[in-house]
């Protein structure tokens, strides 16, 4: 029969051993090459940002840190690869919000569970979208655009990069919150040509893709979709401050690890990522891509993922958005 004092002694000893093992893991890690899995093709925004961070991790950790592109199913094939990888700190998922918070609803047969099978490490980059109109549209502000849409239900149109993309889902939320009937027009390419030419009234597109078009005056930006104004377009008001209180629809990028990855490794990766994103050099490079920086820690990042999954699930279901995947 095990006595209470013996049990306490064994538990205390076990705690010491685990603590020592955790400290050892953090002290020696990483001692092997590391890879960042990206769920999209080379040249995509997810890929470009992953490579920027992989280079800086390699320089800081003095081990090879490579990017492996595993595209398919809107980023879910790459996510599945990471979820099924060994939780030893050699494999991370560089993921975007679409794959991590929209796909759980859009792809009901997804082969892994984001919350159960992946461990949040850090949310690092934020990118709002811009609501922009053809220059011949008489509305000069968000409020004027909504008034125009209400006066002409079903007559205005909005282009997105495709059905089920974050921009499409965000536009559906905007339509419902504002109480307007605007026709969605999905594209797979040449999205700005038709908006500039007036065949489509407006578009909602991430800053990285549309910034140059707006700055060159080819389209008129009326609002950004973040709660705070974007640092790359500080004079452009937000949708929320323009009358639709609480509206927020941003893209973001972050680092995930397989579930079960030791806390010491997750902590070390988070701290290194936070140092990288805080550097003046990285902030300048990222601003050129239309990105704002953050450094949300594992717990906070996990809470954001759970909240966003619930938020976008409601929009997707209410709008009856279906994808081909």
Buried (B, 14 or more C-beta within 10 A) or exposed (E): EEEEEEEEEEEEEEEEEEEEEBEEBBEEBBEEEBBBBBBBEEEBBBBBBBBBBBEBBBEEBEBEBEBBBBBBBBBBBBBBBBBEBEBBBBBBBBBBBBBBBBBBBBBEEBEBEBBEBBBBBBBBBBBBBBBBBBEEBEBEBBBBBBEBBEEEEEEBBBBBBBBBBBBBBBBBBBBEBBEBEBEBBBBEEEBBEBBBEEEBBBBBBBBBBBBEBBEEEBBBBBBBBBBBBBEBBEEBBBBBBBBBEEBBBBBBBBBBBBBEBBEBBBBBBBBBBBEBBEEEEBBEEBBEBBBBBBBBBBEBBBEBBBEBBEBBBEBBEEBEBEBEE
